[in-house]
Amino acid sequence: MSSLGTLAWSHHTGGNLDTCDRLRLGGQLLLVRLARLSGAARRALGLSDSSLSTVSGADFSLPESADARRALDHARHLLPGWLLEHSLRTFLWGRLLGRGRGIATDGELLFVAAVLHDLALTEARHCCVGLGCFAARGAKDAGAFAQTMGWLPERRQRLEDAISLHLNVRVPLQAGAEAHLLHDGAALDCIGAGLEELPPGAAASVLARHPRQDFKQRANAAFEAQSFANPASRIAYLMQLGFARRVGTAPFPE
Protein backbone atom coordinates (compact mmCIF):
# COMPACT_ATOMS: atom_id res chain seq x y z
CA MET A 1 0.00 0.00 0.00
CA SER A 2 1.35 3.45 -0.93
CA SER A 3 1.84 5.89 1.92
CA LEU A 4 -1.03 8.32 2.36
CA GLY A 5 -0.39 11.55 0.47
CA THR A 6 2.46 10.39 -1.76
CA LEU A 7 2.12 10.82 -5.48
CA ALA A 8 1.82 7.04 -5.87
CA TRP A 9 -1.10 7.09 -3.41
CA SER A 10 -2.67 9.97 -5.35
CA HIS A 11 -2.44 8.07 -8.63
CA HIS A 12 -3.93 4.98 -7.01
CA THR A 13 -6.81 6.81 -5.33
CA GLY A 14 -7.26 9.83 -7.57
CA GLY A 15 -6.43 11.89 -4.48
CA ASN A 16 -9.69 10.82 -2.83
CA LEU A 17 -9.85 9.71 0.80
CA ASP A 18 -11.61 6.54 1.87
CA THR A 19 -12.71 5.79 5.44
CA CYS A 20 -9.35 4.27 6.33
CA ASP A 21 -7.50 7.32 5.00
CA ARG A 22 -9.71 9.63 7.08
CA LEU A 23 -8.85 7.61 10.16
CA ARG A 24 -5.17 7.82 9.30
CA LEU A 25 -5.38 11.60 8.95
CA GLY A 26 -7.24 11.72 12.25
CA GLY A 27 -4.40 9.76 13.82
CA GLN A 28 -1.90 12.26 12.42
CA LEU A 29 -3.93 15.08 13.97
CA LEU A 30 -3.83 13.37 17.36
CA LEU A 31 -0.04 12.99 17.14
CA VAL A 32 0.34 16.66 16.22
CA ARG A 33 -1.79 17.76 19.17
CA LEU A 34 0.18 15.57 21.56
CA ALA A 35 3.44 17.00 20.22
CA ARG A 36 2.16 20.55 20.74
CA LEU A 37 1.15 19.75 24.31
CA SER A 38 4.61 18.32 24.92
CA GLY A 39 6.23 21.40 23.40
CA ALA A 40 4.08 23.71 25.53
CA ALA A 41 5.11 21.79 28.64
CA ARG A 42 8.79 22.07 27.71
CA ARG A 43 8.49 25.82 27.18
CA ALA A 44 6.68 26.20 30.51
CA LEU A 45 9.69 24.54 32.14
CA GLY A 46 12.08 26.87 30.33
CA LEU A 47 13.32 24.21 27.94
CA SER A 48 13.85 25.33 24.34
CA ASP A 49 12.46 23.42 21.37
CA SER A 50 15.08 24.87 19.04
CA SER A 51 18.83 25.28 18.94
CA LEU A 52 18.46 28.35 16.69
CA SER A 53 18.96 31.41 18.90
CA THR A 54 20.16 34.00 16.39
CA VAL A 55 19.78 34.68 12.69
CA SER A 56 21.73 36.62 10.09
CA GLY A 57 20.89 38.20 6.76
CA ALA A 58 21.92 35.01 5.00
CA ASP A 59 19.02 33.19 6.67
CA PHE A 60 16.58 35.31 4.65
CA SER A 61 18.30 35.12 1.26
CA LEU A 62 17.09 32.94 -1.59
CA PRO A 63 19.23 30.34 -3.41
CA GLU A 64 21.08 31.61 -6.47
CA SER A 65 21.69 28.37 -8.37
CA ALA A 66 20.59 28.18 -12.00
CA ASP A 67 17.81 25.69 -11.23
CA ALA A 68 16.57 27.75 -8.29
CA ARG A 69 16.36 30.84 -10.52
CA ARG A 70 14.52 28.87 -13.22
CA ALA A 71 12.04 27.53 -10.71
CA LEU A 72 11.43 30.99 -9.29
CA ASP A 73 10.88 32.44 -12.77
CA HIS A 74 8.44 29.58 -13.50
CA ALA A 75 6.53 30.30 -10.29
CA ARG A 76 6.44 34.03 -11.01
CA HIS A 77 4.90 33.28 -14.39
CA LEU A 78 2.16 31.02 -12.99
CA LEU A 79 1.31 32.23 -9.49
CA PRO A 80 -0.55 35.33 -8.33
CA GLY A 81 1.57 37.60 -6.17
CA TRP A 82 0.03 36.63 -2.82
CA LEU A 83 0.63 32.94 -3.50
CA LEU A 84 4.19 33.50 -4.70
CA GLU A 85 4.95 35.36 -1.48
CA HIS A 86 3.42 32.48 0.52
CA SER A 87 5.67 30.07 -1.36
CA LEU A 88 8.79 32.11 -0.61
CA ARG A 89 7.84 32.45 3.06
CA THR A 90 7.26 28.69 3.18
CA PHE A 91 10.84 28.15 2.06
CA LEU A 92 12.27 30.59 4.59
CA TRP A 93 10.19 29.17 7.45
CA GLY A 94 11.21 25.65 6.47
CA ARG A 95 14.89 26.55 6.31
CA LEU A 96 14.77 28.31 9.69
CA LEU A 97 12.96 25.37 11.31
CA GLY A 98 15.47 22.97 9.79
CA ARG A 99 18.40 24.96 11.14
CA GLY A 100 16.86 25.09 14.58
CA ARG A 101 16.22 21.36 14.58
CA GLY A 102 19.65 20.50 13.20
CA ILE A 103 18.23 18.92 10.03
CA ALA A 104 20.53 18.71 7.00
CA THR A 105 18.72 19.39 3.72
CA ASP A 106 19.20 19.71 -0.01
CA GLY A 107 18.56 23.45 0.02
CA GLU A 108 17.94 23.69 -3.70
CA LEU A 109 15.38 20.88 -3.62
CA LEU A 110 13.60 22.47 -0.65
CA PHE A 111 13.49 25.81 -2.46
CA VAL A 112 12.14 24.36 -5.71
CA ALA A 113 9.54 22.35 -3.77
CA ALA A 114 8.48 25.46 -1.85
CA VAL A 115 8.11 27.80 -4.82
CA LEU A 116 6.24 25.17 -6.85
CA HIS A 117 4.17 23.47 -4.13
CA ASP A 118 0.94 25.39 -4.84
CA LEU A 119 1.07 25.50 -8.63
CA ALA A 120 -2.41 23.98 -8.89
CA LEU A 121 -4.13 25.72 -5.96
CA THR A 122 -5.70 28.52 -7.98
CA GLU A 123 -5.89 26.89 -11.39
CA ALA A 124 -9.18 26.62 -13.22
CA ARG A 125 -7.94 23.78 -15.43
CA HIS A 126 -7.38 20.18 -14.42
CA CYS A 127 -3.87 19.56 -15.70
CA CYS A 128 -3.74 15.90 -14.68
CA VAL A 129 -6.80 13.85 -15.52
CA GLY A 130 -7.90 11.66 -12.63
CA LEU A 131 -6.14 13.63 -9.89
CA GLY A 132 -8.69 15.47 -7.79
CA CYS A 133 -6.15 16.82 -5.29
CA PHE A 134 -4.44 20.12 -6.06
CA ALA A 135 -1.29 19.05 -4.21
CA ALA A 136 -0.98 15.95 -6.39
CA ARG A 137 -1.61 17.93 -9.56
CA GLY A 138 0.96 20.50 -8.49
CA ALA A 139 3.43 17.71 -7.74
CA LYS A 140 3.02 16.32 -11.25
CA ASP A 141 3.53 19.76 -12.79
CA ALA A 142 6.60 20.37 -10.63
CA GLY A 143 8.07 17.00 -11.54
CA ALA A 144 7.56 17.69 -15.23
CA PHE A 145 9.28 21.05 -14.85
CA ALA A 146 12.19 19.45 -12.95
CA GLN A 147 12.59 17.00 -15.80
CA THR A 148 13.15 19.92 -18.20
CA MET A 149 16.00 20.99 -15.89
CA GLY A 150 17.59 17.55 -16.17
CA TRP A 151 16.81 16.29 -12.68
CA LEU A 152 17.27 12.55 -12.30
CA PRO A 153 14.22 10.36 -11.50
CA GLU A 154 15.11 9.83 -7.82
CA ARG A 155 15.42 13.56 -7.17
CA ARG A 156 12.23 14.29 -9.12
CA GLN A 157 10.38 11.74 -6.99
CA ARG A 158 11.60 13.41 -3.80
CA LEU A 159 10.31 16.72 -5.17
CA GLU A 160 6.96 15.28 -6.23
CA ASP A 161 6.36 13.43 -2.97
CA ALA A 162 7.32 16.44 -0.86
CA ILE A 163 4.71 18.54 -2.68
CA SER A 164 2.04 15.84 -2.73
CA LEU A 165 2.57 15.08 0.98
CA HIS A 166 2.35 18.68 2.17
CA LEU A 167 -1.44 18.47 2.61
CA ASN A 168 -1.12 15.73 5.22
CA VAL A 169 -1.66 16.79 8.81
CA ARG A 170 1.82 15.54 9.67
CA VAL A 171 4.87 14.69 7.55
CA PRO A 172 7.54 12.98 9.70
CA LEU A 173 11.24 13.40 9.08
CA GLN A 174 11.35 9.78 7.91
CA ALA A 175 9.47 10.90 4.78
CA GLY A 176 12.50 13.01 3.83
CA ALA A 177 13.99 16.20 5.22
CA GLU A 178 12.63 18.34 2.39
CA ALA A 179 9.12 16.87 2.64
CA HIS A 180 9.14 17.37 6.42
CA LEU A 181 10.30 20.98 6.23
CA LEU A 182 8.09 21.90 3.27
CA HIS A 183 5.07 20.72 5.25
CA ASP A 184 6.14 22.47 8.44
CA GLY A 185 7.07 25.67 6.62
CA ALA A 186 3.67 25.77 4.92
CA ALA A 187 1.92 24.97 8.21
CA LEU A 188 3.76 27.80 9.95
CA ASP A 189 2.69 30.24 7.25
CA CYS A 190 -0.93 29.04 7.18
CA ILE A 191 -1.70 28.58 10.89
CA GLY A 192 1.39 29.69 12.80
CA ALA A 193 2.43 26.17 13.85
CA GLY A 194 6.06 26.21 15.00
CA LEU A 195 6.32 29.99 15.24
CA GLU A 196 7.52 29.64 18.83
CA GLU A 197 10.63 27.81 17.58
CA LEU A 198 11.97 30.90 15.82
CA PRO A 199 14.29 33.37 17.54
CA PRO A 200 13.12 36.94 18.24
CA GLY A 201 12.92 39.08 15.14
CA ALA A 202 13.02 36.23 12.63
CA ALA A 203 9.30 36.33 11.80
CA ALA A 204 9.33 40.12 11.39
CA SER A 205 12.27 39.86 9.00
CA VAL A 206 10.54 37.25 6.84
CA LEU A 207 7.28 39.23 6.73
CA ALA A 208 9.06 42.47 5.86
CA ARG A 209 10.68 40.78 2.86
CA HIS A 210 7.60 38.83 1.78
CA PRO A 211 4.36 40.50 2.94
CA ARG A 212 1.22 38.42 3.39
CA GLN A 213 -1.07 40.43 1.07
CA ASP A 214 -4.38 39.33 2.70
CA PHE A 215 -3.19 35.74 2.66
CA LYS A 216 -5.80 34.47 5.13
CA GLN A 217 -8.79 35.57 3.07
CA ARG A 218 -7.30 34.63 -0.28
CA ALA A 219 -6.02 31.24 0.86
CA ASN A 220 -9.31 30.28 2.48
CA ALA A 221 -11.19 31.26 -0.68
CA ALA A 222 -8.88 29.02 -2.72
CA PHE A 223 -9.20 26.14 -0.23
CA GLU A 224 -12.99 26.44 -0.28
CA ALA A 225 -13.02 26.38 -4.09
CA GLN A 226 -10.82 23.28 -4.16
CA SER A 227 -13.00 21.61 -1.51
CA PHE A 228 -16.14 22.29 -3.52
CA ALA A 229 -14.55 20.95 -6.71
CA ASN A 230 -13.04 17.89 -4.98
CA PRO A 231 -15.19 16.97 -1.93
CA ALA A 232 -13.34 13.71 -1.21
CA SER A 233 -9.88 15.32 -1.19
CA ARG A 234 -7.61 15.98 1.77
CA ILE A 235 -8.21 19.74 1.67
CA ALA A 236 -11.97 19.17 1.81
CA TYR A 237 -11.54 16.95 4.86
CA LEU A 238 -9.22 19.47 6.53
CA MET A 239 -11.77 22.21 5.93
CA GLN A 240 -14.41 20.02 7.58
CA LEU A 241 -12.08 19.75 10.59
CA GLY A 242 -11.89 23.53 10.93
CA PHE A 243 -8.79 24.40 8.92
CA ALA A 244 -10.31 27.65 7.65
CA ARG A 245 -10.74 28.86 11.22
CA ARG A 246 -7.12 27.96 12.01
CA VAL A 247 -5.96 29.95 8.98
CA GLY A 248 -8.16 32.90 9.93
CA THR A 249 -6.83 33.04 13.49
CA ALA A 250 -3.14 32.52 12.65
CA PRO A 251 -0.93 34.90 14.69
CA PHE A 252 -0.02 37.15 11.79
CA PRO A 253 -1.27 40.62 10.86
CA GLU A 254 -2.58 40.85 7.33
N, C-alpha and C positions, 0 to 999 in steps of 0.2 A: 504494500500500500504506500502511495506517495505521501510525503509529509504535508499536512494541511498548509495551504498557502503557497507552496512551491509552484513553479510554472508547470511541472509535470502533473501536479494535482489539479491545476486549473484546466489543463487540456483534458484530463480524464473526466472532470465534473462539469466543465463549462464555466467554472467559477461559482457554481451554485452549492450552497450548503445543504447537507441532509441532516437528519436528527442527530446522528453521531457527531458530525462536525460542529453543530451548535453546542453540544455538550463539551466538546474539546475546547472550543473558544471560551465557554463558561469556566472550564478548569483553568485556562490561562488567566482569566480575569481574577479568579480566586488567588492564584499564585502572585499576581501583581499586587493585589491588595495586601496580602500577607507581607510581601517585601516592603511595601510602603510603611506598614505598621512597624516592622523591624527597623527601618531606617529612621522613622520618627522617634522610636525608643532610643536608638543610638545617639541621635542629635540631642535628645533630652538629657542624656548622660554626658554630653560634651564630647562625644566621639565622632570624628569626621567620617563622612562617606567617600571622601575624595582626597587624593594626594595632590591635587592641583590647587595651589594657594595663591599663585600669581600668574599673570598673563603678560604678554608683550605684543607689540604690533604685529609680529609675525603670526600670532595665533588667529588674526582676523584677515589675513591675506588669502587670496585664492591661488590655486596651482597654476603654473605658467607653462606646463608641458604642451606640446602640440596637440595631443589628443584632448587634453582638458580644454584648451581654447576652442577646438572644433565642437566639442560637446556643448560648451557654453553658447557658442554662436548658434548651434542647432536649437537649443532651448529658447534663446532670444527670438528666434524666428517663429517658434510655435506657441509659446506661452504668453498669456497676458502678463502685464507688469507685476501685478500683485502675486501671481503664482510663481513667477520667476524669483521674486524676492523671497518668498517662502522656501523655494528650493535652495537658494543660496544660504539662507539662515539654517536650514536643515543640515547642510554640510558643516557649517561652522559650529552649530550645537553638537553635532556628532563628533567632530574632531576634538572639541573641548572635553566632552564626556569621555572620549577614548583616552585622552591624555591623563585626565584625572583618575581613571581606572587602571592605567598602566597597560592599555591594550595596543599592541602593535597592529598597524593596518597598512594596506595598499592605498595610500592617500589619493592616488589618481583614480583608482576604481571607486573609492568612496565618493569622490567629487562627481564623477560621471553618473554614478547611481543617483546621487542627490539631485543634480540639475535635471535629470531625465525621469525622475520617479513618478511625476504626475503628468506625463505627456498626454494621457487619455482622460484626465479628470474633467476637462471642460469641452471635450470634443463632441460634435454633433454626430459625426460618422461612427460607424463600427468597423474599425480597421481590421479586426481579426474575427472572422465569422466563427460563431460558436463560443466565444469568450465573453461572458456577461459581466465580468469584473474589470473595472477600469485599471486596477493595478496590474492584472495579468495582461491586458491589452498594451498598457504602457511598457511592461517588461518585454513583450515581443517587439515593439517598436524600438526600444533601446537596444535590444540584442541585434536587431537588423542594422541599426546605425553603427554599433560597435564592429560589426562584421565589415562595414565599409572602411573602417579604420585599421583593419587587419588584425583585430584581436583574435586570439586562438579560441577554439571551442570551450575549453575549460574556464577561461577567464570570462567569456561571454555568458556561460551558465551561471557563474558567480554573480555577475551583474543582473541577469534576468531574475534569478531567485531572490536576490536582495530586494529588488523592486516589487516582485510579486508577493513576497512575504511581509512587506511593510504594513499591510492592513491587518495582520494578526494582532491580537491583544498583546502578545509577548513574543519576542524573537530572541531566544537564548544565544549566548556566545558560541555555543556548539554549532549553530547554523552558519557561522562565519562571522569574522569580526566586522566586515563591511555591512552585512545584513543586520547584525545586532545594532550597530551604531546608526545606520540609516533609519531603522525603526525608532530608536530612542531619540534621535535628533528630530524626526518628524513629530513624535509624541510631545517632545518639549515645546516645539513651536505651536502645536495645535492646542494642547491642554496644560502646558506648564510642567509636565512630569519631568523630574530631575533637575529643575531649576535650582534647587537648594544645593546641588553639587558644585555649582559654579562659584568661583571666587568673586568678591565684591567688584563691581564695575564691569564684569565681563558681559552681562546681559545688555547693559546700556550701550556698550561699545558695538555689539552686534546690531542692535536696533537702530543706532545712529547711522551705521553703514547701509543697512538694508531695512528700511521702514516697512511697517506692516500693512499700510494702505487698506484699512478696513478689512483685514484678513478674516476676522471672525464671521462677519456677515456674508462675505463673498464665498468663503469656504463652505459654510453651512448651506448656502444656496446650491452650490455645486454638489455637495453630498446628498442633499435632498433630491436633486434631479437624477443623480445616479441611482439612488434608492428606488425612486419611482420607476425608472427604466429597467432596473434589475432587482426585483424584490426578494430574490433568493440569494443575493450576494452578501459578502461579508460586510460591506458598508451599510447595507440595509439593516442587517442584524445589529450592527453597532449603533445605528441611529435608534433602533427600537430600545436599546439598552441605555439610552440617554446621552449618546456621544455629542449631540448638538448642544446640549446644556453644558457639557464639560468644555466644549470649544468656546461657548459664549461667556463662560465665567473664568477663562484662563487669566492668569495674573499679569496681563499685558495691557497697556493703554493702546487704543487704536488711533 
